[in-house]
Amino acid sequence: MAEASAVPFRRVILILLPVLLLVAGGWWWLSRPEYVVFAQGLRAADAAAVVAELDKRGTPYRLEGGGTTILVPADRAADTRVALAGSEVAARGLVGFELFNESDMGLTNFAQKINYQRALQGELTRTILMMDGVAAARVHLALPEKALFRGDRAQASAAVAIEMKPGAVLDRARVAGIQRLVAAAAIDLPEARVVVLDGAGRQIGGGVEGTAPDEREALRQLFTARASDAVAAVWPGRASRVTVRIVADGPVALDGGERTFPLAVQVQTPAQPSAEDRDRIAESVNAALAIDTARGDAVTFVTGPVDPIAMPLPPTPVATGSVAIEPESTPLPVASGWSWWIAAGAALAVLGIVALLRRRARPAMDVADQEAFALRLRQTLEAADVRS
């Protein structure tokens, strides 16, 4: 009887045990946290920084994709993302202008400049990292000290290294935009001196040796002066304006004194010159600037108003034929101020001497004449008082 009752009990155990295991497994499966992707496509250094921050906060995580993808519990993903956004992990170790939030007044001028350069590099790197497709970036600035004399000044320069995400392409337009960004953020930094490198270390922008903008303008003015002299030599006394444009996007230079870049020369005149004059002008300009159409040089003629400042003075008219030329009247020299005073003094002296001689030669008046003269003088004075 006991043996018969033991058999059903064993059967019950064999039936209930798998059921209990299935229930426990289902409960564990349903109660375990769901993991979602927190970050993916990370470099080893960035993944290590994120994992260290998660360990510090006690947040569970899992690694997939050879350590390039990090997963965290779904119920803690939002909180963890916000927490890490305000940590040093989001800044990737970069420092910006927050470096001056607690500035030390005891720092030397040199230390302040170094901190400013570090802050500017960090801000530029953060801005570049915000661009679509950029995985990593570094910016290096070389800002020289200001010199008293212009000839002693060194030009500023910059280098930007960019690593793109898989599938992203850094095209020429974006390279030019990054160059303009860095050049605009630094003082006296031309775009041509901003070197851009890709993740493989290849130069994809900037760093081309050539002329600075002021030297480029000096070359243009030199060629303009040569062309203007060439036009004036074969077309003297005529109003004209010569414009020379350097047809080159990048920096230009004279290789051994020879020009290797094309020029566009435009000769503007108020009226259309004759075919003979056009040929003479073109030939003179071609000789002065070594025009070569195979290189891309071109000389064009246009008609239009010419700036009066650029117009030469008209030639002096010359009389021809039987018309007599009247000599110009030469103005008489005008006496100076001292000569007038001397002449006036001499005249007064002569008049005084003559009056004195006449007075001595005239006989003295008697008493009757004196009384008559006094009466006339009195009447004259009274009449003058009445009129006034």
Number of C-alpha atoms within 10 A of each C-alpha: 5 6 7 8 9 11 10 11 11 11 10 11 11 11 11 12 11 11 12 11 11 12 12 12 12 12 11 11 11 10 9 10 14 13 17 16 16 18 15 15 15 17 13 12 9 16 20 15 15 21 19 13 18 17 11 9 12 9 14 14 16 15 16 11 10 8 16 16 17 22 18 23 19 14 12 15 17 12 11 17 14 10 15 16 12 10 12 14 19 16 15 15 10 16 18 19 15 10 12 12 7 7 11 9 8 8 10 10 10 9 11 16 14 13 18 16 19 19 19 21 24 22 19 20 24 21 12 21 18 11 11 12 15 17 19 19 19 18 21 19 18 14 18 11 11 11 10 8 7 8 7 9 12 13 15 18 22 24 19 24 20 22 20 17 16 10 6 12 13 16 9 11 9 12 20 17 12 22 24 16 16 25 20 13 13 18 11 12 21 20 21 23 20 25 22 22 19 17 14 9 11 10 14 16 21 20 16 13 12 14 17 15 13 9 14 16 14 13 19 16 15 13 21 20 15 16 27 19 17 22 24 16 13 16 16 14 13 16 20 24 23 20 16 22 16 17 13 10 6 12 15 22 18 12 9 7 7 9 15 12 16 19 24 15 24 18 21 20 19 15 13 13 15 9 9 9 13 17 12 17 22 23 16 20 22 19 13 16 17 13 21 13 12 8 12 12 18 17 17 11 15 14 13 12 13 16 11 11 8 11 14 13 11 10 9 6 6 6 9 8 5 6 7 8 9 6 6 6 6 6 6 6 6 7 8 8 8 8 11 10 11 10 11 10 11 11 11 11 12 11 11 12 11 11 12 11 11 11 11 9 9 8 8 10 10 8 9 9 11 11 12 11 12 12 12 11 12 12 11 11 11 12 11 10 9 7 6 6
